């Protein structure tokens, strides 16, 4: 129940923090006559891409840590129960860990690419 309350609180804070992002946008025309939304002279356009990329990277690392811990714990437990199949378990553990690491790196690269590209 406490985790649900914390998630609700975090969501409300994020929704309230989005208000200033929409508060001041100015429409200007560039050299080609296209209308461009920019901030005023003292107000740059707020970009939420960095916040989203940071949250995404944090969730990715948290999930990878949990996954590696579960892989290692399960492999050691099964090796302790059946020591004769330990080499096969070790091989399967390394393959699964490599796949998890690849998915983690892909997710982190996506978060890095998103950083700075998301505009409100």
N, C-alpha and C positions, 0 to 999 in steps of 0.2 A: 504494500500500500504506500509505503514511503517513497519507493522508486516511482510510482505513478504520480504522486504529488510533486516530486522533484521534476519529472518530465513535464508536467503541466506548468510548473513555475518557469522552467527554462523556455518553454514555448511562448508563454505570455511575455516574458522579457524580450524575446526576439521580435514578437509582433509589435511591441511598444517601441523598440529601437528602430523599426522600419519607418516610422513617421517622419523623422528629419530627412530621410532620403528623398521623399517625395515633396518636401516642403518648398524647395526653391529650384526650379528649373526655368531657364530663360531660353526662348526660341530666337535664334539668330540665323542670318543667312550667310552662307559662305560665298566664295568667289564665283561659283557656278550657279548661284541662285537657289541652291537647295536649303531647306530649312533644317537646322541642326540644333538639338537641345544641348545646351551647355549651362554650366553654373554661371552665376554672375561674376563680376570681377573679383570679389572676395570669397566666393562660394564655389568650390570645385564640385563636379558631379560626384555623388557618393557611389562607390562601387561595392557591392556586396560579394563580389567574387572572391576576395581574399578571406572573408569570414566563412563562406561556404567551402572553400578549399581547405581551410584550417580544420573545420569540423569534419570534413570528409577524410582528411589525412589522419585525424585523431581516431576516428571510428575504424579506419583501415588498420592502423597499428594495433589498436586494442583487439580487433578480431584476429589479427595474425598472431599476436601473443597468446591469446586463448587457444588458437588452433595448434600452435607449436607445443604448448604445454600439454594439451590433450593427446597429441600424437606421441610425444615422448613418454608420458605417463602410461598410456595404454600399451605402448610397445614394451616398456620395462616390465609391466605387470604380466604380459603374455610371455615374455622371455623367462620370467621367474617361475611361471607355471609349467612351461615346457621348454627347458633349456636346449633340447635337441633340435628344435626348429629356430633357434635364435638367429642364424645367418639369413634365413628367408625373411624373418620378421624385420631384421635390420635393413635388408634391401628394400622391402616394401615401405618401411618408414622413411628411408632416404628419398625414394621416388615421390611419396606423398608430400614430404616436406618441400621438395623442389617445386612441385606444382603449386603448393600454397605460397611459396616465396615468389613465384612468377606472377600469380594473381595479385599479390600484395604490391609488387613493383608496378604492375600495370595500373592499379588503382592510384598509387602515389603519383605516377606520371600524369594521369588524367587530372588529379588535383593540382599539380604544378602547372599544367597547361591552362586550367580554368582560372587560376589566380591572375587577376587583373583584367580578364576578358569579359567578365560579367558586369553589365551596366544595368542600372535600374531603369 
